[in-house]
Amino acid sequence: MIKEVCVENFTMVPKAVSQGAGRIELCDHLNVGGTTVSHGVALQTIQYC
């Protein structure tokens, strides 16, 4: 089973990965339904993963 998690910023990504997340939906502003993150945040997350 693949575990997927939706996180609001990069700081939550390492914890999600360490807890077994196989997919990460990275959003910004989840309080308004989620928006696309900045290019810098996306790049940082891709490099980490």
mmCIF file of the N, C-alpha and C atoms, coordinates in Angstrom:
data_MODEL
# 
_entry.id   MODEL 
# 
loop_
_atom_site.group_PDB 
_atom_site.id 
_atom_site.type_symbol 
_atom_site.label_atom_id 
_atom_site.label_alt_id 
_atom_site.label_comp_id 
_atom_site.label_asym_id 
_atom_site.label_entity_id 
_atom_site.label_seq_id 
_atom_site.pdbx_PDB_ins_code 
_atom_site.Cartn_x 
_atom_site.Cartn_y 
_atom_site.Cartn_z 
_atom_site.occupancy 
_atom_site.B_iso_or_equiv 
_atom_site.pdbx_formal_charge 
_atom_site.auth_seq_id 
_atom_site.auth_comp_id 
_atom_site.auth_asym_id 
_atom_site.auth_atom_id 
_atom_site.pdbx_PDB_model_num 
ATOM 1   N N  . MET A 1 1  ? 0.834  -1.167 0.000  1.00 0.00 ? 1  MET A N  1 
ATOM 2   C CA . MET A 1 1  ? 0.000  0.000  0.000  1.00 0.00 ? 1  MET A CA 1 
ATOM 3   C C  . MET A 1 1  ? 0.893  1.250  0.000  1.00 0.00 ? 1  MET A C  1 
ATOM 4   N N  . ILE A 1 2  ? 0.559  2.198  -0.833 1.00 0.00 ? 2  ILE A N  1 
ATOM 5   C CA . ILE A 1 2  ? 1.303  3.464  -0.894 1.00 0.00 ? 2  ILE A CA 1 
ATOM 6   C C  . ILE A 1 2  ? 0.610  4.473  0.010  1.00 0.00 ? 2  ILE A C  1 
ATOM 7   N N  . LYS A 1 3  ? 1.380  5.070  0.897  1.00 0.00 ? 3  LYS A N  1 
ATOM 8   C CA . LYS A 1 3  ? 0.845  6.109  1.776  1.00 0.00 ? 3  LYS A CA 1 
ATOM 9   C C  . LYS A 1 3  ? 1.102  7.472  1.143  1.00 0.00 ? 3  LYS A C  1 
ATOM 10  N N  . GLU A 1 4  ? 0.066  8.289  1.084  1.00 0.00 ? 4  GLU A N  1 
ATOM 11  C CA . GLU A 1 4  ? 0.190  9.630  0.532  1.00 0.00 ? 4  GLU A CA 1 
ATOM 12  C C  . GLU A 1 4  ? -0.212 10.630 1.608  1.00 0.00 ? 4  GLU A C  1 
ATOM 13  N N  . VAL A 1 5  ? 0.500  11.739 1.653  1.00 0.00 ? 5  VAL A N  1 
ATOM 14  C CA . VAL A 1 5  ? 0.219  12.774 2.639  1.00 0.00 ? 5  VAL A CA 1 
ATOM 15  C C  . VAL A 1 5  ? 0.236  14.138 1.954  1.00 0.00 ? 5  VAL A C  1 
ATOM 16  N N  . CYS A 1 6  ? -0.592 15.022 2.429  1.00 0.00 ? 6  CYS A N  1 
ATOM 17  C CA . CYS A 1 6  ? -0.610 16.397 1.934  1.00 0.00 ? 6  CYS A CA 1 
ATOM 18  C C  . CYS A 1 6  ? 0.008  17.275 3.016  1.00 0.00 ? 6  CYS A C  1 
ATOM 19  N N  . VAL A 1 7  ? 1.062  17.979 2.674  1.00 0.00 ? 7  VAL A N  1 
ATOM 20  C CA . VAL A 1 7  ? 1.724  18.860 3.638  1.00 0.00 ? 7  VAL A CA 1 
ATOM 21  C C  . VAL A 1 7  ? 1.738  20.288 3.112  1.00 0.00 ? 7  VAL A C  1 
ATOM 22  N N  . GLU A 1 8  ? 1.820  21.228 4.051  1.00 0.00 ? 8  GLU A N  1 
ATOM 23  C CA . GLU A 1 8  ? 1.706  22.634 3.682  1.00 0.00 ? 8  GLU A CA 1 
ATOM 24  C C  . GLU A 1 8  ? 3.044  23.308 3.416  1.00 0.00 ? 8  GLU A C  1 
ATOM 25  N N  . ASN A 1 9  ? 4.133  22.736 3.869  1.00 0.00 ? 9  ASN A N  1 
ATOM 26  C CA . ASN A 1 9  ? 5.431  23.343 3.591  1.00 0.00 ? 9  ASN A CA 1 
ATOM 27  C C  . ASN A 1 9  ? 6.533  22.302 3.691  1.00 0.00 ? 9  ASN A C  1 
ATOM 28  N N  . PHE A 1 10 ? 7.725  22.677 3.242  1.00 0.00 ? 10 PHE A N  1 
ATOM 29  C CA . PHE A 1 10 ? 8.836  21.724 3.186  1.00 0.00 ? 10 PHE A CA 1 
ATOM 30  C C  . PHE A 1 10 ? 9.200  21.172 4.556  1.00 0.00 ? 10 PHE A C  1 
ATOM 31  N N  . THR A 1 11 ? 9.047  21.966 5.600  1.00 0.00 ? 11 THR A N  1 
ATOM 32  C CA . THR A 1 11 ? 9.491  21.508 6.919  1.00 0.00 ? 11 THR A CA 1 
ATOM 33  C C  . THR A 1 11 ? 8.774  20.246 7.371  1.00 0.00 ? 11 THR A C  1 
ATOM 34  N N  . MET A 1 12 ? 7.635  19.948 6.780  1.00 0.00 ? 12 MET A N  1 
ATOM 35  C CA . MET A 1 12 ? 6.885  18.741 7.144  1.00 0.00 ? 12 MET A CA 1 
ATOM 36  C C  . MET A 1 12 ? 7.289  17.531 6.308  1.00 0.00 ? 12 MET A C  1 
ATOM 37  N N  . VAL A 1 13 ? 8.048  17.740 5.252  1.00 0.00 ? 13 VAL A N  1 
ATOM 38  C CA . VAL A 1 13 ? 8.407  16.653 4.330  1.00 0.00 ? 13 VAL A CA 1 
ATOM 39  C C  . VAL A 1 13 ? 9.296  15.596 4.984  1.00 0.00 ? 13 VAL A C  1 
ATOM 40  N N  . PRO A 1 14 ? 10.391 15.953 5.656  1.00 0.00 ? 14 PRO A N  1 
ATOM 41  C CA . PRO A 1 14 ? 11.237 14.905 6.248  1.00 0.00 ? 14 PRO A CA 1 
ATOM 42  C C  . PRO A 1 14 ? 10.479 14.001 7.223  1.00 0.00 ? 14 PRO A C  1 
ATOM 43  N N  . LYS A 1 15 ? 9.612  14.574 8.029  1.00 0.00 ? 15 LYS A N  1 
ATOM 44  C CA . LYS A 1 15 ? 8.836  13.765 8.973  1.00 0.00 ? 15 LYS A CA 1 
ATOM 45  C C  . LYS A 1 15 ? 7.890  12.828 8.221  1.00 0.00 ? 15 LYS A C  1 
ATOM 46  N N  . ALA A 1 16 ? 7.255  13.334 7.184  1.00 0.00 ? 16 ALA A N  1 
ATOM 47  C CA . ALA A 1 16 ? 6.341  12.505 6.399  1.00 0.00 ? 16 ALA A CA 1 
ATOM 48  C C  . ALA A 1 16 ? 7.082  11.328 5.770  1.00 0.00 ? 16 ALA A C  1 
ATOM 49  N N  . VAL A 1 17 ? 8.257  11.591 5.227  1.00 0.00 ? 17 VAL A N  1 
ATOM 50  C CA . VAL A 1 17 ? 9.063  10.534 4.606  1.00 0.00 ? 17 VAL A CA 1 
ATOM 51  C C  . VAL A 1 17 ? 9.491  9.514  5.668  1.00 0.00 ? 17 VAL A C  1 
ATOM 52  N N  . SER A 1 18 ? 9.940  10.013 6.824  1.00 0.00 ? 18 SER A N  1 
ATOM 53  C CA . SER A 1 18 ? 10.404 9.099  7.875  1.00 0.00 ? 18 SER A CA 1 
ATOM 54  C C  . SER A 1 18 ? 9.271  8.249  8.442  1.00 0.00 ? 18 SER A C  1 
ATOM 55  N N  . GLN A 1 19 ? 8.037  8.722  8.303  1.00 0.00 ? 19 GLN A N  1 
ATOM 56  C CA . GLN A 1 19 ? 6.893  7.955  8.789  1.00 0.00 ? 19 GLN A CA 1 
ATOM 57  C C  . GLN A 1 19 ? 6.273  7.089  7.698  1.00 0.00 ? 19 GLN A C  1 
ATOM 58  N N  . GLY A 1 20 ? 6.950  7.010  6.544  1.00 0.00 ? 20 GLY A N  1 
ATOM 59  C CA . GLY A 1 20 ? 6.546  6.053  5.530  1.00 0.00 ? 20 GLY A CA 1 
ATOM 60  C C  . GLY A 1 20 ? 5.756  6.583  4.352  1.00 0.00 ? 20 GLY A C  1 
ATOM 61  N N  . ALA A 1 21 ? 5.659  7.886  4.204  1.00 0.00 ? 21 ALA A N  1 
ATOM 62  C CA . ALA A 1 21 ? 4.926  8.434  3.061  1.00 0.00 ? 21 ALA A CA 1 
ATOM 63  C C  . ALA A 1 21 ? 5.654  8.082  1.770  1.00 0.00 ? 21 ALA A C  1 
ATOM 64  N N  . GLY A 1 22 ? 4.916  7.514  0.829  1.00 0.00 ? 22 GLY A N  1 
ATOM 65  C CA . GLY A 1 22 ? 5.477  7.172  -0.471 1.00 0.00 ? 22 GLY A CA 1 
ATOM 66  C C  . GLY A 1 22 ? 5.171  8.229  -1.520 1.00 0.00 ? 22 GLY A C  1 
ATOM 67  N N  . ARG A 1 23 ? 4.187  9.057  -1.220 1.00 0.00 ? 23 ARG A N  1 
ATOM 68  C CA . ARG A 1 23 ? 3.811  10.164 -2.099 1.00 0.00 ? 23 ARG A CA 1 
ATOM 69  C C  . ARG A 1 23 ? 3.543  11.384 -1.236 1.00 0.00 ? 23 ARG A C  1 
ATOM 70  N N  . ILE A 1 24 ? 3.922  12.530 -1.737 1.00 0.00 ? 24 ILE A N  1 
ATOM 71  C CA . ILE A 1 24 ? 3.710  13.772 -1.006 1.00 0.00 ? 24 ILE A CA 1 
ATOM 72  C C  . ILE A 1 24 ? 3.032  14.780 -1.921 1.00 0.00 ? 24 ILE A C  1 
ATOM 73  N N  . GLU A 1 25 ? 1.919  15.308 -1.456 1.00 0.00 ? 25 GLU A N  1 
ATOM 74  C CA . GLU A 1 25 ? 1.274  16.415 -2.150 1.00 0.00 ? 25 GLU A CA 1 
ATOM 75  C C  . GLU A 1 25 ? 1.674  17.673 -1.398 1.00 0.00 ? 25 GLU A C  1 
ATOM 76  N N  . LEU A 1 26 ? 2.479  18.501 -2.040 1.00 0.00 ? 26 LEU A N  1 
ATOM 77  C CA . LEU A 1 26 ? 3.002  19.704 -1.404 1.00 0.00 ? 26 LEU A CA 1 
ATOM 78  C C  . LEU A 1 26 ? 2.157  20.895 -1.832 1.00 0.00 ? 26 LEU A C  1 
ATOM 79  N N  . CYS A 1 27 ? 1.511  21.503 -0.879 1.00 0.00 ? 27 CYS A N  1 
ATOM 80  C CA . CYS A 1 27 ? 0.627  22.642 -1.154 1.00 0.00 ? 27 CYS A CA 1 
ATOM 81  C C  . CYS A 1 27 ? 1.048  23.830 -0.295 1.00 0.00 ? 27 CYS A C  1 
ATOM 82  N N  . ASP A 1 28 ? 0.450  24.935 -0.560 1.00 0.00 ? 28 ASP A N  1 
ATOM 83  C CA . ASP A 1 28 ? 0.602  26.140 0.251  1.00 0.00 ? 28 ASP A CA 1 
ATOM 84  C C  . ASP A 1 28 ? -0.807 26.606 0.586  1.00 0.00 ? 28 ASP A C  1 
ATOM 85  N N  . HIS A 1 29 ? -0.981 27.244 1.682  1.00 0.00 ? 29 HIS A N  1 
ATOM 86  C CA . HIS A 1 29 ? -2.274 27.828 2.067  1.00 0.00 ? 29 HIS A CA 1 
ATOM 87  C C  . HIS A 1 29 ? -3.413 26.804 2.053  1.00 0.00 ? 29 HIS A C  1 
ATOM 88  N N  . LEU A 1 30 ? -3.243 25.726 2.818  1.00 0.00 ? 30 LEU A N  1 
ATOM 89  C CA . LEU A 1 30 ? -4.291 24.702 2.883  1.00 0.00 ? 30 LEU A CA 1 
ATOM 90  C C  . LEU A 1 30 ? -5.603 25.253 3.442  1.00 0.00 ? 30 LEU A C  1 
ATOM 91  N N  . ASN A 1 31 ? -5.518 26.347 4.202  1.00 0.00 ? 31 ASN A N  1 
ATOM 92  C CA . ASN A 1 31 ? -6.725 26.924 4.782  1.00 0.00 ? 31 ASN A CA 1 
ATOM 93  C C  . ASN A 1 31 ? -7.686 27.473 3.729  1.00 0.00 ? 31 ASN A C  1 
ATOM 94  N N  . VAL A 1 32 ? -7.201 27.674 2.510  1.00 0.00 ? 32 VAL A N  1 
ATOM 95  C CA . VAL A 1 32 ? -8.074 28.133 1.421  1.00 0.00 ? 32 VAL A CA 1 
ATOM 96  C C  . VAL A 1 32 ? -8.193 27.076 0.326  1.00 0.00 ? 32 VAL A C  1 
ATOM 97  N N  . GLY A 1 33 ? -7.898 25.850 0.669  1.00 0.00 ? 33 GLY A N  1 
ATOM 98  C CA . GLY A 1 33 ? -8.048 24.759 -0.282 1.00 0.00 ? 33 GLY A CA 1 
ATOM 99  C C  . GLY A 1 33 ? -6.758 24.305 -0.940 1.00 0.00 ? 33 GLY A C  1 
ATOM 100 N N  . GLY A 1 34 ? -5.673 25.002 -0.678 1.00 0.00 ? 34 GLY A N  1 
ATOM 101 C CA . GLY A 1 34 ? -4.377 24.617 -1.228 1.00 0.00 ? 34 GLY A CA 1 
ATOM 102 C C  . GLY A 1 34 ? -4.038 25.350 -2.508 1.00 0.00 ? 34 GLY A C  1 
ATOM 103 N N  . THR A 1 35 ? -2.853 25.903 -2.561 1.00 0.00 ? 35 THR A N  1 
ATOM 104 C CA . THR A 1 35 ? -2.357 26.583 -3.747 1.00 0.00 ? 35 THR A CA 1 
ATOM 105 C C  . THR A 1 35 ? -0.993 26.015 -4.097 1.00 0.00 ? 35 THR A C  1 
ATOM 106 N N  . THR A 1 36 ? -0.505 26.356 -5.262 1.00 0.00 ? 36 THR A N  1 
ATOM 107 C CA . THR A 1 36 ? 0.798  25.885 -5.711 1.00 0.00 ? 36 THR A CA 1 
ATOM 108 C C  . THR A 1 36 ? 1.911  26.557 -4.917 1.00 0.00 ? 36 THR A C  1 
ATOM 109 N N  . VAL A 1 37 ? 2.893  25.766 -4.529 1.00 0.00 ? 37 VAL A N  1 
ATOM 110 C CA . VAL A 1 37 ? 4.036  26.315 -3.792 1.00 0.00 ? 37 VAL A CA 1 
ATOM 111 C C  . VAL A 1 37 ? 4.942  27.091 -4.734 1.00 0.00 ? 37 VAL A C  1 
ATOM 112 N N  . SER A 1 38 ? 5.836  27.880 -4.156 1.00 0.00 ? 38 SER A N  1 
ATOM 113 C CA . SER A 1 38 ? 6.782  28.642 -4.967 1.00 0.00 ? 38 SER A CA 1 
ATOM 114 C C  . SER A 1 38 ? 7.780  27.698 -5.636 1.00 0.00 ? 38 SER A C  1 
ATOM 115 N N  . HIS A 1 39 ? 8.435  28.209 -6.660 1.00 0.00 ? 39 HIS A N  1 
ATOM 116 C CA . HIS A 1 39 ? 9.440  27.422 -7.381 1.00 0.00 ? 39 HIS A CA 1 
ATOM 117 C C  . HIS A 1 39 ? 10.550 26.987 -6.425 1.00 0.00 ? 39 HIS A C  1 
ATOM 118 N N  . GLY A 1 40 ? 10.974 27.869 -5.548 1.00 0.00 ? 40 GLY A N  1 
ATOM 119 C CA . GLY A 1 40 ? 12.043 27.553 -4.609 1.00 0.00 ? 40 GLY A CA 1 
ATOM 120 C C  . GLY A 1 40 ? 11.683 26.413 -3.652 1.00 0.00 ? 40 GLY A C  1 
ATOM 121 N N  . VAL A 1 41 ? 10.472 26.433 -3.145 1.00 0.00 ? 41 VAL A N  1 
ATOM 122 C CA . VAL A 1 41 ? 10.022 25.370 -2.250 1.00 0.00 ? 41 VAL A CA 1 
ATOM 123 C C  . VAL A 1 41 ? 9.920  24.048 -3.001 1.00 0.00 ? 41 VAL A C  1 
ATOM 124 N N  . ALA A 1 42 ? 9.397  24.090 -4.193 1.00 0.00 ? 42 ALA A N  1 
ATOM 125 C CA . ALA A 1 42 ? 9.296  22.868 -5.004 1.00 0.00 ? 42 ALA A CA 1 
ATOM 126 C C  . ALA A 1 42 ? 10.689 22.304 -5.286 1.00 0.00 ? 42 ALA A C  1 
ATOM 127 N N  . LEU A 1 43 ? 11.629 23.148 -5.654 1.00 0.00 ? 43 LEU A N  1 
ATOM 128 C CA . LEU A 1 43 ? 12.994 22.716 -5.949 1.00 0.00 ? 43 LEU A CA 1 
ATOM 129 C C  . LEU A 1 43 ? 13.669 22.116 -4.715 1.00 0.00 ? 43 LEU A C  1 
ATOM 130 N N  . GLN A 1 44 ? 13.516 22.766 -3.581 1.00 0.00 ? 44 GLN A N  1 
ATOM 131 C CA . GLN A 1 44 ? 14.096 22.263 -2.335 1.00 0.00 ? 44 GLN A CA 1 
ATOM 132 C C  . GLN A 1 44 ? 13.526 20.882 -1.997 1.00 0.00 ? 44 GLN A C  1 
ATOM 133 N N  . THR A 1 45 ? 12.243 20.708 -2.172 1.00 0.00 ? 45 THR A N  1 
ATOM 134 C CA . THR A 1 45 ? 11.603 19.437 -1.873 1.00 0.00 ? 45 THR A CA 1 
ATOM 135 C C  . THR A 1 45 ? 12.068 18.338 -2.824 1.00 0.00 ? 45 THR A C  1 
ATOM 136 N N  . ILE A 1 46 ? 12.151 18.652 -4.099 1.00 0.00 ? 46 ILE A N  1 
ATOM 137 C CA . ILE A 1 46 ? 12.614 17.682 -5.083 1.00 0.00 ? 46 ILE A CA 1 
ATOM 138 C C  . ILE A 1 46 ? 14.049 17.248 -4.776 1.00 0.00 ? 46 ILE A C  1 
ATOM 139 N N  . GLN A 1 47 ? 14.904 18.201 -4.427 1.00 0.00 ? 47 GLN A N  1 
ATOM 140 C CA . GLN A 1 47 ? 16.298 17.867 -4.100 1.00 0.00 ? 47 GLN A CA 1 
ATOM 141 C C  . GLN A 1 47 ? 16.373 16.989 -2.870 1.00 0.00 ? 47 GLN A C  1 
ATOM 142 N N  . TYR A 1 48 ? 15.523 17.244 -1.885 1.00 0.00 ? 48 TYR A N  1 
ATOM 143 C CA . TYR A 1 48 ? 15.517 16.432 -0.676 1.00 0.00 ? 48 TYR A CA 1 
ATOM 144 C C  . TYR A 1 48 ? 15.060 15.003 -0.969 1.00 0.00 ? 48 TYR A C  1 
ATOM 145 N N  . CYS A 1 49 ? 13.993 14.897 -1.737 1.00 0.00 ? 49 CYS A N  1 
ATOM 146 C CA . CYS A 1 49 ? 13.426 13.580 -2.001 1.00 0.00 ? 49 CYS A CA 1 
ATOM 147 C C  . CYS A 1 49 ? 14.310 12.776 -2.942 1.00 0.00 ? 49 CYS A C  1 
# 
